[in-house]
Amino acid sequence: MKNLLIGLLLLTYVGSLPASQDSDFLIAREAFQSGNTKRLDESAARLKRHVLWPYVDYYQQRMLLRTSDTATIRYFLLRYDGDLVADRLRGDWLKVLGKNQQWALFDTEYPLLVNKDTELLCYHYQRQLDRRDISVLPDIRALWLTPTSLPDSCTPVFQSLIYGGQLTAEDIWTRIRLALEEGQTGVATHINRYLSGNETLNSADLNNAAKNPLRYLDSLKTIKTRSDREIVLFSLLRLLRNDTNPTYVQWLKVKNQLTSSDRSYFLSRLGYRAAMRHDPRALDWFSEAQNSTQLYPPSDLILGWQVRAALRVGNWDEVLRTINRMSMTEQQVDTWRYWKARALLVKGHTLNANTIFIPLSAEHSFYGQLAREELGTILTIADKTYRVNSAEITAMERKPGILRALAFSRMNLRTEAMREWSWTTRNFSDAELLAAAEVARRQGLYDRAINTANRTVAQHDFSLRFLSPHREMLRKVLQQHDLDEAWVYGLIRQESRFIADIKSHAGAAGLMQLMPATAEWVAKQLGIPNFRQSLVVDINTNLRLGTYYLKHVLSTLDNQPLLASAAYNAGPGRARRWRDNIVPLEGAIYAETIPFNETRDYVKKVLKNSMYYAKVLDHRHEPTLKQRLGVVRAAK
């Protein structure tokens, strides 16, 4: 009842507030960010009836948090109980309580917090250790193995375990190795202070290796200490990031001075990098790593690339063996379920393969579609459609959190809009998610509409998951280039979620995310007079430029949407290099062995999207996903 009344009031206010109220809110927000209490208070006085007043109230409470009494803070939390601003202030307050070790209040408030971060998690661990609660020890050990820097609140937690003997010198070296593998030399040096005696990391040698790993290895005479071994491995991994062969030459010089476990560790990383470069030696190095003592078993990431290397050469026995070595959690990822089933199928175990394919085929993913096709069925969506009615939409439009998210969007504060939207919809039913998605669609917030509709579990509306705005405009340019509408929509959905003015950190802009140089080149090809980069976010201009470039890429890459999709994301040169040099590759194997995580994910989603768009747009006689993937001819 409280939220309904608030929603009705906010709905009344939203339509009547002058535009200057948004300006006042932006002033208040900037004042909060800069710590200007006086200016914040001045703006707040004019914002009592604004839809985003709870945030203004939060800004004021947050700036006074360290001097506020408990009653004032709890009154705020009660006033906005269930809202994101309450959870944010509770999290801020808990950090103050943890730092001051006010554990009685911390114990009361921490279980009520929804959004917990690592800093608060470590305060929680501090408290549990004070209580001698050993149940948290496995979680702390797992956190210890983080290769990057952690908040200061974690230091007392780790020190307690180190001084108590629950974290050993070997555990410390393990984290040093993990940090060095990620290039986090500062973290490794910081952790080094927990080692004692002569067996510590030599900081001077580490700095030299970081500056010039090749020079360090050439100058090394003998490997005597643990520090020497770790820095040698660090140097080899630094070299390995750039090239395989020079690193392998250095490896042959030092390998006999390393332990069997060290050799296994490096060889698995050598195989990993080689697999990413599609080097045929990768499987041999993975095998050699397994033949050595493995004190540091390969991660799921490395095992994944061992599977991919096996796929490239058609070694299905190795595919099956390696997937079975993964953690149980990783084995449940749709990627590895599919390839395990494929390996079983090749080996003649059809029943076992179908046991995997059948549940996988019900999932709305790239591999779910491929599993469906392995079973001989086609994609259907009509029987799963749920249409929200006007009453559901009206009720959704009145929800305070939805109104706040829309207000943030109106002011182009996308991050705040996304957080408020995600919070408000986090426990929604399928019907509520679809109603929220429809509200977003009507407001032109296509990214929110798609992402919200994507979250439904049993009731779906694929026309919301796969929106098709600007269709008439797109059709005109598609006819000029003879491009598949479903594929182009699938690509735009992945590129921008149909946000017309979006810009990436790399500088790509608009619906089809064109880089400045690409846009300028295409504009010249099309003879667009007086072209300037600001035109790229114009919908019609962006579609003209993007579809021309996409057609150009497609025509230079065997007219294969798979290769063109990879090229659109990572460049035509890379898309060509990722082919096999000798034999043709099944399209799905080419896609799975793309070495860039972003591009691999992108290509699979674009092609999955195209299948759904073909259904939503009611295309006839569309190819299957396997047909879209095709076979990628050899590079030579």
Secondary structure, DSSP 8 states (H G I E B T S, - for coil): -HHHHHHHHHHHHHHH--HHHHHHHHHHHHHHHHT-HHHHHHHHTT-TTSTTHHHHHHHHHHHTTTT--HHHHHHHHHHTTTSHHHHHHHHHHHHHHHHTT-HHHHHHHGGG-SS--HHHHHHHHHHHHHTT-GGGHHHHHHHHT-SS---GGGHHHHHHHHHTTSS-HHHHHHHHHHHHHTT-HHHHHHHHTT--TT-S--HHHHHHHHH-HHHHHHH-----SHHHHHHHHHHHHHHHTT-SHHHHHHHHHHGGGS-HHHHHHHHHHHHHHHHHTT-TTHHHHHHHHHTS--SS---HHHHHHHHHHHHHHT-HHHHHHHHHHS-HHHHTSHHHHHHHHHHHHHTT-HHHHHHHHHHHTTSSSHHHHHHHHHTT-----GGGB----HHHHHHHHT-HHHHHHHHHHHTT-HHHHHHHHHHHHTT--HHHHHHHHHHHHHTT-HHHHHHHHTT-SSSB-HHHHT--TTHHHHHHHHHHHT--HHHHHHHHHHHHTT-TT-B-TTS-BTTTTB-HHHHHHHHHHHT-TT--GGGGGSHHHHHHHHHHHHHHHHHHTTT-HHHHHHHHHH-HHHHHHTS-SSS-EEHHHHHHT-S-HHHHHHHHHHHHHHHHHHHHTT-SS---HHHHH-EE----
